[in-house]
Amino acid sequence: MKKHWMVTLVVLLSCCVVAACKKGDGWEEYKYRNDGFAISAPIMPVPRTYSGATADERQNSRAYGIDFGNRTEILITLGPVSDFGENVPPEELLQRLKNLTLRGVPAKLVSERQLSLVDNPGIEYEFQAEKWRARERVYIVKDKLLGMSSTAYGDTRSRRLPTGFLIPCVC
């Protein structure tokens, strides 16, 4: 009888482990076929509008956001490369975009590095102000700029920036 009980317990525990493994960590992949990207994130990104954007900017660009509700957020943006210059080398274009982001922002550049994502050139930079900090990654994918920024508000010394995994794709 003890052997039968032990076998039943082992089977029951195995089922619990399998169920727990299938549940995963709560992250899912969300595909945006029309915009040519997918993102793995804990919450589905929702469309956002740019405040103060012109009609042309709204037509050419897209933004999606994830608000974690604890004073952190992720913003995914897409726009045409042509908005930032024609026939400009990718490295220069990415530096222009970084400089535009930091222009007029009361923050200092903390770090910067060159990236690539599936052979697409990119840049990552982190900047910090007194009450917030942000990290932005921007990639050039064909004729589009694909960016993801994460921002944390409040005490920036102890707050981690949220992250997501951004994937350019032909979904």
N, C-alpha and C positions, 0 to 999 in steps of 0.2 A: 504494500500500500504506500510506503514512503517513497519508493521509486516512482510510482505513478504520480504522486503529488509533486515531486521534484521536476519531473518531465513537464507536467502541466504548468508549473511556475516558470520554467525556462522558456516554454513556448509563449506564455503570456508576456513575459518581459521582452522577448524578441519582437513580438508584435508591437509593443509600446515603443521600442527603439526604432523600428521601421517607421511607425507613424510619426514619431518626432523628427526623424530625418527627412521625411517627405514634406513636412510642414515648412521646413527651411527657415530662413532668417527674416522673412517678411519682405524681402526685396523682389521686385518683379521687373521684367523688361517691358517697356512701353515703346511702341513703334509709331512713328509719325511719317507715314509713307510719302505724303505730299510734300513734306519739308526735307525728306532724305536723311533722317536720323532716328536713332533709337537711344533710349537711356535706361539704365538699370538703376532703380531708386526705390526707396521704401514707400513713397506716396506718388500717385499719378500727377504729373505736371499738368497744370491747367493754363489755357490761353490767357495772356495778359495784354493790356493795351499800354502803349507808351503815353504818358501824360505830356502834353505839349508837343507831340509829334505832328508833323504836317501830314496831309493826305497822302502825298507821294511816299513818305517814310513809312506810313502805316501799310501802304499797298506793297512795298518792296521788302519789308522786314516783318519778322514774327518774333514773338516772345512767349515763353511758357514759364510758369513759376511753381515752386514748391515752397509752401509756407509751413514750417515745422511748429509754429505756434509758440515756441519758446525763445522768441527774439532771434531766430536764425532763419535763413531762407536761401534757396537756390534759384537762380534765374538763368534760363536757357534762351539764347538769342540767335537769330539767323538773319543774314542780310547779304545782298550782292557785294562781291568784291569791288565792283565798279564804282560803288559809292565812295570808296576811299582812294581811288586813283587808277588810271589805266596804265598798263605796261610797267608796273612797279614790281621790282623783285620781291618775293614773298617775305624775306627777312625785314626789308625796309617797310613793307606794308604793315607787318605785325608790330614793328616799333612805332609807326605812326598811330596805330590804334591804341597802343599802350599809352603813348603821350597824350592822345585825346582823352582817354579815360581819366588820367591823372590831372589834366589841366583844370584848374579852378576847383579842385577837390582839396579840402583842408586835411590832407593825409600825406604821409611819407612812404616812399617805396621801401619795402623791407627786403624783398628778394625777387629775383628774376631768373628764368632759365628757358632755354630753347627746348621744344618738345617735338615729337612727331606722333601721329596717330594713324596707323595703317598707311604709312608712307606719305601722310599729309603733314606739311610743316605747321608748327604751332609755337606758342609762347605761353608761359605761365608767369604771373607776377602777383605778388602779395603786397598790399598796402594797408596802412594802419593810421587811424585817427585816435583822438582821445577816448571816444565812446563807442567805437566800432572798428572792425577790421574786415578785410575782404581778400579773397583769392580769385583770380580770374584766369581761365584758360581759353585761348582762342586758336582755332585751326582754320586753315584755308583748305577747303575741299572743293575741288573743281572751280566753279565760279562763285562759291558761297563762302562767307565767313560764318563759322559755327562757334559760338562762345558759350561758356558756362561760368557763372560767377556765384560764389557763395559768400554770404555776409553774416557776421555775428555781431549783435549789438550788446552793449553793456560793458562789463568788466572784461576787457580783451586779454588780460593776462591768463585767465583760467578757462576761457571759452574756446572750445574747438570749433573749427569751421566745418559745416556739413559738406559731404562730398557725394557725388554720384558718378556713374560711369557712363560717359558719353560716347556714342558709337555712330560714326557716319555710316550710312548703309544704303543699299539699293533694296529697300524693304518691299 
